[in-house]
Amino acid sequence: MTLDRFRPYVAGLIDPPVRLSVRLGLTPNFFSVAALLAAFAAGYAFYLGWIAAAVLLVAGNAVFDALDGALARELKIASLRGDFIDHVSDRYADIVIIVGIFAGGAASWQIGVFALTGVLMSSYMGTQAQALGVGRYYGGILGRADRLVLLIIAGVLDLVVGSPVFGLPYLGWLLVIFGVLGHYTALQRILYVWKRI
């Protein structure tokens, strides 16, 4: 299910904005900061119940997050510091968006914590593979790209359909999915790393 495996195939879509960014003199750090600000704004918008704004901001976070790495590679300035900043900002983005959703009332705090721990553990296991020398591992059923796409879809469904399903809005059910599939992805990555160390 993970969309990360399709990164090489969609690279062409990001080339025009990368070339424009080079001409404008923008830096990868500009997009890293923009991605993080968009995530914080999205989390706050979810908290306030401004779903349409939150969906647009999540989309902005996804675009900016893709541009920072692509621009660094284009300018041949990709570095360990840049990779570190990217991972840190991605985790903060995950936290503020998920907290915004359940703090805004889409789900109970218990469901929110379940989702948050699933997402953080799956991401942690991906970077832990790198730390142990196995290499950064994006495998498993639910990657970050998947989560961003699902956030947009669930937000749109809440806007268009509106009525809760068994007492939860679509964003609430999405947190349940993040919890279940996040922990399952973490387990998949644990097994992958274990076999290679």
C-alpha positions in Angstrom: 0.0 0.0 0.0 2.9 2.4 0.7 3.2 5.2 -1.9 6.9 5.7 -1.1 7.8 3.1 -3.6 6.4 5.3 -6.4 8.7 8.2 -5.6 11.0 7.5 -8.6 7.9 7.5 -10.9 6.5 10.8 -9.8 9.9 12.6 -9.7 9.1 14.2 -13.1 6.1 16.0 -11.6 8.3 17.8 -9.1 11.0 18.9 -11.7 9.2 22.1 -12.8 8.7 23.6 -9.3 12.3 22.6 -8.4 13.6 24.4 -11.5 11.5 27.5 -10.6 12.8 27.4 -7.1 16.4 27.3 -8.4 15.7 30.4 -10.5 14.1 32.2 -7.6 17.0 31.4 -5.3 15.0 29.4 -2.8 16.8 27.0 -0.6 15.8 23.5 0.8 15.6 25.0 4.3 13.0 27.4 3.0 10.8 24.5 2.1 11.6 22.6 5.3 10.4 25.6 7.3 7.4 26.1 5.1 6.4 22.4 5.5 6.6 22.6 9.2 4.6 25.8 9.4 2.0 24.3 7.1 1.8 21.3 9.5 1.4 23.4 12.6 -1.3 25.5 10.8 -3.0 22.3 9.7 -3.0 20.9 13.2 -4.5 24.1 14.6 -7.1 24.2 11.8 -8.2 20.6 12.6 -8.4 21.6 16.2 -10.7 24.6 15.3 -12.8 22.4 13.0 -11.7 24.3 9.9 -11.5 21.1 7.9 -11.2 22.7 4.4 -8.3 24.9 5.5 -6.7 21.9 7.3 -6.9 19.7 4.1 -5.3 22.5 2.0 -2.5 22.9 4.6 -1.8 19.2 4.7 -1.5 19.2 0.9 0.9 22.2 1.3 2.9 20.3 3.9 3.2 17.3 1.4 4.3 19.5 -1.5 6.8 21.5 0.6 8.2 18.3 2.1 8.8 16.8 -1.3 10.4 20.0 -2.6 13.0 20.4 0.1 14.7 17.1 -0.6 14.3 17.4 -4.4 15.8 20.9 -4.4 18.8 19.8 -2.2 19.5 17.0 -4.7 19.2 19.4 -7.6 21.6 21.9 -6.0 23.9 19.0 -5.0 23.8 20.1 -1.4 22.1 17.1 0.2 23.6 16.5 3.6 23.3 14.6 6.8 22.1 17.8 8.5 19.4 18.3 5.9 18.3 14.7 6.3 18.2 15.2 10.1 16.1 18.4 9.8 13.8 16.6 7.4 13.1 13.7 9.8 12.7 16.0 12.8 10.2 18.3 11.0 8.3 15.3 9.7 7.8 13.9 13.2 6.7 17.3 14.6 4.3 17.5 11.6 2.9 14.1 12.4 2.4 15.0 16.1 0.7 18.4 15.6 -1.6 17.1 12.9 -2.8 14.0 14.8 -3.1 16.0 18.0 -5.1 18.7 16.2 -7.5 16.0 14.9 -8.3 14.4 18.3 -8.0 17.5 20.3 -10.6 19.0 18.0 -13.0 16.3 18.9 -12.8 13.9 15.9 -11.8 11.1 18.2 -11.2 10.4 21.9 -7.7 11.0 23.3 -7.3 7.2 23.7 -7.7 6.8 19.9 -5.5 9.8 19.3 -2.7 8.3 21.5 -3.1 4.9 19.8 -2.7 6.7 16.4 0.2 8.8 17.5 2.2 5.9 18.9 1.6 3.8 15.8 2.8 6.6 13.5 5.8 7.5 15.7 6.9 3.8 16.2 6.7 3.0 12.4 8.7 6.1 11.6 11.2 5.4 14.4 11.8 1.9 13.1 12.5 3.2 9.6 15.2 5.5 11.0 16.5 2.9 13.5 17.3 0.7 10.5 19.5 3.4 9.2 21.1 3.9 12.5 22.0 0.2 12.7 23.6 0.3 9.3 20.8 -1.6 7.5 19.8 1.5 5.5 16.8 3.8 5.7 13.8 1.5 5.3 10.5 2.8 3.9 8.8 -0.6 3.6 5.6 -1.7 5.3 1.9 -1.1 4.7 1.7 2.5 5.8 4.3 5.1 5.0 4.2 8.9 5.4 3.1 9.5 1.9 0.1 7.2 2.5 -0.8 9.0 5.7 -0.8 12.4 4.0 -3.0 11.2 1.1 -5.4 9.5 3.6 -5.6 12.6 5.7 -6.7 14.6 2.6 -9.2 12.0 1.6 -10.7 11.7 5.1 -10.9 15.4 5.4 -12.7 15.7 2.1 -15.1 13.0 3.1 -15.9 14.8 6.3 -16.6 17.9 4.3 -18.7 16.3 1.6 -20.5 13.5 3.4 -20.4 15.0 6.9 -22.4 12.4 8.8 -20.4 10.3 11.3 -20.1 6.5 10.8 -20.8 4.6 14.0 -20.3 7.7 16.0 -17.0 8.8 14.5 -16.3 11.2 11.6 -14.0 10.0 8.9 -11.0 11.7 10.4 -11.7 9.8 13.7 -11.8 6.5 11.8 -8.6 7.5 10.1 -6.9 7.8 13.5 -8.0 4.2 14.2 -6.5 3.2 10.9 -3.3 5.0 11.7 -3.1 3.2 15.0 -3.7 -0.3 13.6 -1.6 0.1 10.5 1.0 2.2 12.1 1.8 -0.5 14.7 1.5 -3.2 12.0 4.0 -1.2 9.9 6.3 -0.9 12.9 6.2 -4.7 13.4 7.0 -5.2 9.7 10.0 -2.9 10.0 11.1 -4.6 13.2 11.1 -8.0 11.5 12.9 -6.6 8.4 15.7 -5.0 10.6 16.0 -8.1 12.9 16.6 -10.3 9.9 19.4 -8.1 8.7 21.4 -7.5 11.9 
